[in-house]
Amino acid sequence: MTDELQTIIDLIRYGASRFNAAGLTFGHSYDNALDEATQLTLHALHLPHDLPPVYGQSRVTLAEKEDVLKLFLRRIEERIPAAYLTGEAWFASLSFKTDARALVPRSPIAELIESGFEPWLGGRDVRRALDLCTGSGCIAIAMGHHNPDWHVDGVDISDDALALAAENKARLHAENVRFLKSDLFGGLQGEHYDLIVTNPPYVTNAETDALPKEYSYEPDLGLRAGDDGLDLALRILRDAPLHLTEDGLLICEVGESERALSRLLPELPLAWIEFKVGQMGVFVAECRDLVTYHARIRQLADARDPMLRTAVAAPVSAGLF
């Protein structure tokens, strides 16, 4: 059946056809069968991901073809995301080690990083930046790489994710980035930032339970965020002013939970970013606006914060600026 497959392009076409026929779900770095088949083929052949098309007609050996087909078979039968099969994902033009210790890097925030966060920063001087819920460290490391004068912190509650982030820091020589263990802002007392960027868990409980098998390989901790997907985002909105400079900016991804957030806080002036492919559920908030509407934000967040069911949160004015 596969005897006719002789070239790189033959294998890519065959893989894409098999993936579509199997009804695979895409969304982990690549959004279609052809791109996934291309990356799996090139990985199995030990070729660069941006191999010029002229090499597509290159013939492969029988052993090489078997390696590619074995990888295709695992993708189809086990439904493992391609990035976990290759151990690599690209984010903001950088190659990151990727495995099941953290979500596969795929945030549209990569586009913001490569554009210098403009026009949102508006020329503000950024010296310290924070990546909250850093996972594999991709956002923190990419911010540090594209802005070598910045000092960037990346925090996460998961020891596994932080271990992977540390490996990516060493891999990419990110000397201006440090990683810390913290439950959101819990371990950052006294730390202040000019820019906070966060891609927290924002998938609803119902959506998480119904996700295709590909997503079952990712840590549930990085996806699930309550009945409306906002359990963590509301806590971030509540506590961010305590860690932002007076002119600081918060950029937060909430995905499909955008509508729920707009319903809960219609008065909060959030700027929803238009990406090249349209809106992706990422907003920008000014520190001063978070302070102005803190009472309502705190009311909503406190009701979801397990640490505050028996305790009272400190007022936002405590230690602010």
RONU-83794 format. One record per residue (C-alpha): residue in three letters; residue number from 0; x, y, z. Coordinates in Angstrom, 2 decimals. Example, Ala and Ser with C-alpha at 12.3 -4.5 7.8 and 13.67 -1.06 7.14 Angstrom:
2
> kolmi | torza | px | py | pz
> ALA | 0 | 12.30 | -4.50 | 7.80 .
> SER | 1 | 13.67 | -1.06 | 7.14 .
***
This chain:
321
> kolmi | torza | px | py | pz
> MET | 0 | 0.00 | 0.00 | 0.00 .
> THR | 1 | 2.87 | 2.36 | 0.78 .
> ASP | 2 | 5.31 | 1.06 | -1.81 .
> GLU | 3 | 4.48 | 4.00 | -4.08 .
> LEU | 4 | 5.67 | 6.52 | -1.47 .
> GLN | 5 | 9.17 | 7.45 | -2.55 .
> THR | 6 | 9.76 | 11.15 | -1.87 .
> ILE | 7 | 9.39 | 13.60 | 0.99 .
> ILE | 8 | 6.38 | 15.22 | -0.65 .
> ASP | 9 | 4.80 | 11.77 | -1.16 .
> LEU | 10 | 5.03 | 11.11 | 2.57 .
> ILE | 11 | 3.66 | 14.53 | 3.51 .
> ARG | 12 | 0.67 | 14.15 | 1.19 .
> TYR | 13 | 0.02 | 10.62 | 2.43 .
> GLY | 14 | 0.22 | 11.67 | 6.08 .
> ALA | 15 | -2.17 | 14.57 | 5.58 .
> SER | 16 | -4.67 | 12.31 | 3.84 .
> ARG | 17 | -4.45 | 9.70 | 6.60 .
> PHE | 18 | -4.86 | 12.36 | 9.32 .
> ASN | 19 | -7.95 | 13.81 | 7.66 .
> ALA | 20 | -9.44 | 10.37 | 7.13 .
> ALA | 21 | -8.86 | 9.52 | 10.80 .
> GLY | 22 | -10.64 | 12.70 | 11.94 .
> LEU | 23 | -7.75 | 13.96 | 14.04 .
> THR | 24 | -8.10 | 17.16 | 16.03 .
> PHE | 25 | -5.60 | 19.93 | 15.34 .
> GLY | 26 | -4.84 | 22.95 | 17.50 .
> HIS | 27 | -1.49 | 22.28 | 19.13 .
> SER | 28 | 0.80 | 24.65 | 17.21 .
> TYR | 29 | -0.65 | 23.51 | 13.86 .
> ASP | 30 | -4.27 | 23.84 | 12.77 .
> ASN | 31 | -4.39 | 21.49 | 9.78 .
> ALA | 32 | -3.35 | 18.02 | 8.65 .
> LEU | 33 | -0.90 | 19.17 | 5.98 .
> ASP | 34 | 1.22 | 21.23 | 8.39 .
> GLU | 35 | 1.29 | 18.42 | 10.96 .
> ALA | 36 | 2.27 | 15.84 | 8.35 .
> THR | 37 | 5.02 | 18.17 | 7.16 .
> GLN | 38 | 6.50 | 18.67 | 10.62 .
> LEU | 39 | 6.30 | 14.99 | 11.57 .
> THR | 40 | 7.94 | 13.97 | 8.31 .
> LEU | 41 | 10.77 | 16.48 | 8.61 .
> HIS | 42 | 11.32 | 15.54 | 12.26 .
> ALA | 43 | 11.56 | 11.83 | 11.46 .
> LEU | 44 | 14.03 | 12.59 | 8.67 .
> HIS | 45 | 16.13 | 14.86 | 10.91 .
> LEU | 46 | 15.57 | 17.83 | 8.61 .
> PRO | 47 | 14.91 | 21.49 | 9.54 .
> HIS | 48 | 11.30 | 22.61 | 9.93 .
> ASP | 49 | 11.77 | 25.26 | 7.25 .
> LEU | 50 | 13.28 | 22.96 | 4.62 .
> PRO | 51 | 13.10 | 24.67 | 1.19 .
> PRO | 52 | 10.35 | 23.19 | -1.04 .
> VAL | 53 | 12.93 | 22.18 | -3.66 .
> TYR | 54 | 13.89 | 19.25 | -1.42 .
> GLY | 55 | 10.35 | 17.89 | -1.51 .
> GLN | 56 | 11.20 | 15.64 | -4.46 .
> SER | 57 | 14.12 | 14.06 | -2.62 .
> ARG | 58 | 13.81 | 10.29 | -2.40 .
> VAL | 59 | 13.82 | 8.58 | 0.99 .
> THR | 60 | 15.28 | 5.23 | 1.97 .
> LEU | 61 | 13.13 | 2.33 | 3.09 .
> ALA | 62 | 14.33 | 2.75 | 6.70 .
> GLU | 63 | 13.54 | 6.47 | 6.62 .
> LYS | 64 | 10.07 | 5.82 | 5.25 .
> GLU | 65 | 9.40 | 3.32 | 8.02 .
> ASP | 66 | 10.41 | 5.91 | 10.64 .
> VAL | 67 | 7.99 | 8.44 | 9.19 .
> LEU | 68 | 5.13 | 5.96 | 8.95 .
> LYS | 69 | 5.65 | 4.82 | 12.55 .
> LEU | 70 | 5.28 | 8.42 | 13.68 .
> PHE | 71 | 2.13 | 8.83 | 11.57 .
> LEU | 72 | 0.69 | 5.68 | 13.14 .
> ARG | 73 | 1.28 | 6.94 | 16.69 .
> ARG | 74 | -0.39 | 10.25 | 15.83 .
> ILE | 75 | -3.43 | 8.40 | 14.48 .
> GLU | 76 | -3.79 | 5.56 | 16.98 .
> GLU | 77 | -2.76 | 7.32 | 20.18 .
> ARG | 78 | -3.94 | 10.85 | 19.26 .
> ILE | 79 | -0.76 | 12.35 | 20.75 .
> PRO | 80 | -0.27 | 16.00 | 19.72 .
> ALA | 81 | 2.42 | 16.37 | 17.07 .
> ALA | 82 | 4.45 | 18.73 | 19.28 .
> TYR | 83 | 4.69 | 16.02 | 21.97 .
> LEU | 84 | 5.77 | 13.47 | 19.37 .
> THR | 85 | 8.55 | 15.72 | 18.08 .
> GLY | 86 | 9.38 | 17.24 | 21.48 .
> GLU | 87 | 9.49 | 20.69 | 19.91 .
> ALA | 88 | 7.22 | 23.67 | 19.32 .
> TRP | 89 | 7.92 | 27.05 | 17.76 .
> PHE | 90 | 6.77 | 30.22 | 19.51 .
> ALA | 91 | 7.66 | 33.82 | 18.61 .
> SER | 92 | 10.28 | 32.51 | 16.16 .
> LEU | 93 | 12.00 | 30.42 | 18.86 .
> SER | 94 | 12.23 | 26.65 | 19.26 .
> PHE | 95 | 11.06 | 25.32 | 22.64 .
> LYS | 96 | 11.38 | 21.88 | 24.15 .
> THR | 97 | 7.85 | 20.58 | 24.58 .
> ASP | 98 | 6.45 | 17.65 | 26.56 .
> ALA | 99 | 3.49 | 16.71 | 28.72 .
> ARG | 100 | 4.78 | 18.66 | 31.73 .
> ALA | 101 | 3.18 | 21.81 | 30.28 .
> LEU | 102 | 0.75 | 22.90 | 27.59 .
> VAL | 103 | 1.97 | 23.02 | 24.01 .
> PRO | 104 | 2.94 | 26.67 | 23.26 .
> ARG | 105 | 0.28 | 28.18 | 20.98 .
> SER | 106 | -0.81 | 31.53 | 22.42 .
> PRO | 107 | -1.49 | 34.46 | 20.05 .
> ILE | 108 | 0.56 | 36.51 | 22.52 .
> ALA | 109 | 3.53 | 35.47 | 20.35 .
> GLU | 110 | 2.35 | 38.03 | 17.80 .
> LEU | 111 | 2.36 | 40.76 | 20.45 .
> ILE | 112 | 5.87 | 39.85 | 21.58 .
> GLU | 113 | 7.24 | 40.05 | 18.04 .
> SER | 114 | 5.55 | 43.42 | 17.50 .
> GLY | 115 | 7.06 | 44.86 | 20.70 .
> PHE | 116 | 3.62 | 44.99 | 22.38 .
> GLU | 117 | 2.84 | 48.06 | 20.35 .
> PRO | 118 | 0.72 | 50.07 | 20.10 .
> TRP | 119 | -0.37 | 48.94 | 23.57 .
> LEU | 120 | 2.79 | 49.96 | 25.44 .
> GLY | 121 | 2.67 | 53.33 | 23.74 .
> GLY | 122 | 6.40 | 53.86 | 24.15 .
> ARG | 123 | 6.41 | 53.18 | 27.91 .
> ASP | 124 | 9.73 | 52.26 | 29.42 .
> VAL | 125 | 9.64 | 48.61 | 30.52 .
> ARG | 126 | 12.34 | 47.43 | 32.88 .
> ARG | 127 | 10.61 | 44.52 | 34.60 .
> ALA | 128 | 8.04 | 42.17 | 33.07 .
> LEU | 129 | 6.16 | 39.17 | 34.48 .
> ASP | 130 | 4.82 | 36.07 | 32.76 .
> LEU | 131 | 2.18 | 34.68 | 35.10 .
> CYS | 132 | 1.32 | 30.97 | 34.64 .
> THR | 133 | 4.48 | 30.50 | 32.58 .
> GLY | 134 | 4.15 | 26.78 | 31.83 .
> SER | 135 | 7.02 | 25.84 | 29.51 .
> GLY | 136 | 8.41 | 29.36 | 29.90 .
> CYS | 137 | 7.75 | 30.29 | 26.28 .
> ILE | 138 | 6.21 | 33.73 | 26.91 .
> ALA | 139 | 8.80 | 34.74 | 29.51 .
> ILE | 140 | 11.75 | 33.56 | 27.42 .
> ALA | 141 | 10.39 | 35.09 | 24.22 .
> MET | 142 | 9.87 | 38.43 | 26.00 .
> GLY | 143 | 13.42 | 38.31 | 27.29 .
> HIS | 144 | 14.83 | 37.29 | 23.91 .
> HIS | 145 | 13.11 | 40.05 | 21.96 .
> ASN | 146 | 13.78 | 42.62 | 24.72 .
> PRO | 147 | 17.28 | 41.94 | 26.06 .
> ASP | 148 | 17.18 | 45.02 | 28.32 .
> TRP | 149 | 14.15 | 43.72 | 30.22 .
> HIS | 150 | 14.33 | 41.69 | 33.42 .
> VAL | 151 | 11.64 | 39.03 | 33.12 .
> ASP | 152 | 10.14 | 36.77 | 35.78 .
> GLY | 153 | 8.12 | 33.68 | 34.93 .
> VAL | 154 | 6.04 | 32.03 | 37.63 .
> ASP | 155 | 4.01 | 28.86 | 37.88 .
> ILE | 156 | 2.56 | 26.64 | 40.59 .
> SER | 157 | 3.67 | 23.42 | 38.88 .
> ASP | 158 | 7.10 | 21.98 | 39.70 .
> ASP | 159 | 6.99 | 19.96 | 36.48 .
> ALA | 160 | 6.29 | 23.03 | 34.36 .
> LEU | 161 | 9.04 | 25.00 | 36.09 .
> ALA | 162 | 11.51 | 22.19 | 35.43 .
> LEU | 163 | 10.64 | 22.31 | 31.73 .
> ALA | 164 | 10.89 | 26.11 | 31.76 .
> ALA | 165 | 14.37 | 25.87 | 33.28 .
> GLU | 166 | 15.42 | 23.49 | 30.51 .
> ASN | 167 | 14.14 | 25.95 | 27.91 .
> LYS | 168 | 15.99 | 28.79 | 29.63 .
> ALA | 169 | 19.24 | 26.84 | 29.32 .
> ARG | 170 | 18.43 | 25.79 | 25.76 .
> LEU | 171 | 17.90 | 29.40 | 24.65 .
> HIS | 172 | 20.47 | 31.08 | 26.94 .
> ALA | 173 | 17.83 | 33.34 | 28.48 .
> GLU | 174 | 20.05 | 35.01 | 31.07 .
> ASN | 175 | 17.65 | 37.90 | 31.70 .
> VAL | 176 | 14.83 | 35.53 | 32.72 .
> ARG | 177 | 14.27 | 33.86 | 36.08 .
> PHE | 178 | 11.62 | 31.35 | 37.09 .
> LEU | 179 | 9.88 | 31.23 | 40.46 .
> LYS | 180 | 7.30 | 28.97 | 42.04 .
> SER | 181 | 4.15 | 30.85 | 42.97 .
> ASP | 182 | 0.39 | 30.33 | 43.07 .
> LEU | 183 | -0.46 | 33.32 | 40.88 .
> PHE | 184 | 0.86 | 36.36 | 42.82 .
> GLY | 185 | 1.08 | 34.48 | 46.14 .
> GLY | 186 | 4.87 | 34.21 | 46.15 .
> LEU | 187 | 5.59 | 37.65 | 44.69 .
> GLN | 188 | 5.16 | 39.89 | 47.73 .
> GLY | 189 | 6.91 | 43.20 | 47.16 .
> GLU | 190 | 7.56 | 42.58 | 43.46 .
> HIS | 191 | 6.41 | 45.23 | 40.96 .
> TYR | 192 | 6.34 | 45.13 | 37.18 .
> ASP | 193 | 5.83 | 47.55 | 34.33 .
> LEU | 194 | 4.16 | 44.82 | 32.28 .
> ILE | 195 | 2.34 | 41.67 | 33.32 .
> VAL | 196 | 1.50 | 39.14 | 30.61 .
> THR | 197 | -0.52 | 36.06 | 31.42 .
> ASN | 198 | -2.11 | 33.11 | 29.65 .
> PRO | 199 | -3.83 | 31.43 | 32.60 .
> PRO | 200 | -6.13 | 28.40 | 32.47 .
> TYR | 201 | -9.45 | 29.59 | 31.03 .
> VAL | 202 | -11.34 | 26.52 | 29.79 .
> THR | 203 | -14.67 | 25.84 | 31.47 .
> ASN | 204 | -15.24 | 22.60 | 33.35 .
> ALA | 205 | -17.76 | 21.41 | 30.75 .
> GLU | 206 | -15.48 | 22.25 | 27.84 .
> THR | 207 | -12.49 | 20.58 | 29.50 .
> ASP | 208 | -14.46 | 17.37 | 30.06 .
> ALA | 209 | -15.54 | 17.35 | 26.40 .
> LEU | 210 | -12.15 | 18.07 | 24.81 .
> PRO | 211 | -10.85 | 15.61 | 22.17 .
> LYS | 212 | -8.30 | 13.01 | 23.23 .
> GLU | 213 | -5.36 | 15.12 | 22.00 .
> TYR | 214 | -5.91 | 17.49 | 24.92 .
> SER | 215 | -5.89 | 14.68 | 27.49 .
> TYR | 216 | -2.09 | 14.54 | 27.19 .
> GLU | 217 | -1.82 | 18.11 | 28.49 .
> PRO | 218 | -1.95 | 18.85 | 32.24 .
> ASP | 219 | -5.51 | 19.49 | 33.40 .
> LEU | 220 | -4.10 | 22.16 | 35.72 .
> GLY | 221 | -3.22 | 24.26 | 32.69 .
> LEU | 222 | -6.70 | 24.14 | 31.17 .
> ARG | 223 | -9.53 | 23.94 | 33.72 .
> ALA | 224 | -10.78 | 27.19 | 35.25 .
> GLY | 225 | -14.26 | 26.72 | 36.71 .
> ASP | 226 | -17.78 | 26.81 | 35.34 .
> ASP | 227 | -17.22 | 29.94 | 33.24 .
> GLY | 228 | -13.45 | 29.70 | 32.74 .
> LEU | 229 | -12.72 | 32.79 | 34.83 .
> ASP | 230 | -11.70 | 31.45 | 38.24 .
> LEU | 231 | -8.07 | 32.45 | 37.77 .
> ALA | 232 | -8.56 | 35.46 | 35.51 .
> LEU | 233 | -10.70 | 37.23 | 38.11 .
> ARG | 234 | -8.08 | 36.65 | 40.82 .
> ILE | 235 | -5.44 | 38.05 | 38.47 .
> LEU | 236 | -7.53 | 41.15 | 37.81 .
> ARG | 237 | -8.00 | 41.59 | 41.56 .
> ASP | 238 | -4.34 | 41.26 | 42.55 .
> ALA | 239 | -2.52 | 42.72 | 39.54 .
> PRO | 240 | -2.64 | 46.35 | 40.83 .
> LEU | 241 | -0.57 | 45.28 | 43.85 .
> HIS | 242 | 2.22 | 44.22 | 41.48 .
> LEU | 243 | 1.98 | 46.78 | 38.68 .
> THR | 244 | 3.74 | 50.11 | 38.59 .
> GLU | 245 | 1.45 | 53.13 | 38.51 .
> ASP | 246 | 1.57 | 53.28 | 34.72 .
> GLY | 247 | 1.70 | 49.49 | 34.37 .
> LEU | 248 | -0.15 | 47.32 | 31.90 .
> LEU | 249 | -1.83 | 43.91 | 32.20 .
> ILE | 250 | -2.24 | 41.71 | 29.11 .
> CYS | 251 | -4.34 | 38.61 | 29.72 .
> GLU | 252 | -5.65 | 35.80 | 27.51 .
> VAL | 253 | -9.07 | 34.36 | 28.37 .
> GLY | 254 | -10.01 | 32.81 | 25.01 .
> GLU | 255 | -13.65 | 31.84 | 24.66 .
> SER | 256 | -14.36 | 33.16 | 28.17 .
> GLU | 257 | -14.24 | 36.70 | 26.75 .
> ARG | 258 | -18.03 | 36.95 | 26.65 .
> ALA | 259 | -18.43 | 35.74 | 30.23 .
> LEU | 260 | -15.91 | 38.32 | 31.45 .
> SER | 261 | -17.63 | 41.13 | 29.55 .
> ARG | 262 | -20.94 | 40.15 | 31.14 .
> LEU | 263 | -19.49 | 40.08 | 34.65 .
> LEU | 264 | -17.56 | 43.35 | 34.35 .
> PRO | 265 | -19.25 | 45.48 | 31.66 .
> GLU | 266 | -18.03 | 48.66 | 33.34 .
> LEU | 267 | -14.33 | 47.71 | 33.25 .
> PRO | 268 | -12.63 | 49.34 | 30.22 .
> LEU | 269 | -10.80 | 46.45 | 28.59 .
> ALA | 270 | -9.20 | 46.74 | 25.14 .
> TRP | 271 | -9.70 | 43.50 | 23.19 .
> ILE | 272 | -6.78 | 42.99 | 20.82 .
> GLU | 273 | -7.31 | 42.40 | 17.11 .
> PHE | 274 | -4.73 | 39.93 | 15.80 .
> LYS | 275 | -3.95 | 39.16 | 12.17 .
> VAL | 276 | -6.62 | 36.45 | 12.30 .
> GLY | 277 | -9.09 | 38.53 | 14.35 .
> GLN | 278 | -9.94 | 38.63 | 18.05 .
> MET | 279 | -8.49 | 35.77 | 20.12 .
> GLY | 280 | -9.79 | 36.60 | 23.59 .
> VAL | 281 | -6.79 | 38.67 | 24.74 .
> PHE | 282 | -7.35 | 41.96 | 26.55 .
> VAL | 283 | -5.26 | 44.88 | 27.76 .
> ALA | 284 | -6.03 | 46.61 | 31.06 .
> GLU | 285 | -4.47 | 49.72 | 32.58 .
> CYS | 286 | -3.45 | 49.55 | 36.23 .
> ARG | 287 | -5.40 | 52.71 | 37.06 .
> ASP | 288 | -8.62 | 51.15 | 35.70 .
> LEU | 289 | -8.09 | 48.00 | 37.77 .
> VAL | 290 | -7.74 | 50.22 | 40.84 .
> THR | 291 | -10.85 | 52.24 | 39.97 .
> TYR | 292 | -13.04 | 49.15 | 39.64 .
> HIS | 293 | -11.29 | 47.07 | 42.27 .
> ALA | 294 | -14.27 | 46.80 | 44.63 .
> ARG | 295 | -16.42 | 44.98 | 42.06 .
> ILE | 296 | -13.50 | 42.86 | 40.79 .
> ARG | 297 | -12.61 | 41.84 | 44.34 .
> GLN | 298 | -16.20 | 40.88 | 45.10 .
> LEU | 299 | -16.26 | 38.51 | 42.14 .
> ALA | 300 | -12.75 | 37.13 | 42.68 .
> ASP | 301 | -13.04 | 36.53 | 46.41 .
> ALA | 302 | -16.04 | 34.28 | 45.88 .
> ARG | 303 | -13.83 | 31.96 | 43.77 .
> ASP | 304 | -10.59 | 32.12 | 45.77 .
> PRO | 305 | -10.16 | 28.99 | 47.92 .
> MET | 306 | -7.70 | 30.87 | 50.15 .
> LEU | 307 | -10.33 | 33.44 | 51.09 .
> ARG | 308 | -13.20 | 31.24 | 52.10 .
> THR | 309 | -12.11 | 31.60 | 55.71 .
> ALA | 310 | -9.90 | 34.70 | 55.40 .
> VAL | 311 | -10.24 | 38.33 | 54.40 .
> ALA | 312 | -8.17 | 39.72 | 51.53 .
> ALA | 313 | -5.93 | 42.74 | 52.05 .
> PRO | 314 | -7.31 | 45.97 | 50.54 .
> VAL | 315 | -5.82 | 46.93 | 47.20 .
> SER | 316 | -4.40 | 50.13 | 48.66 .
> ALA | 317 | -2.09 | 48.17 | 50.96 .
> GLY | 318 | 1.40 | 48.54 | 49.56 .
> LEU | 319 | 0.12 | 49.93 | 46.24 .
> PHE | 320 | 2.76 | 51.93 | 44.42 .
***
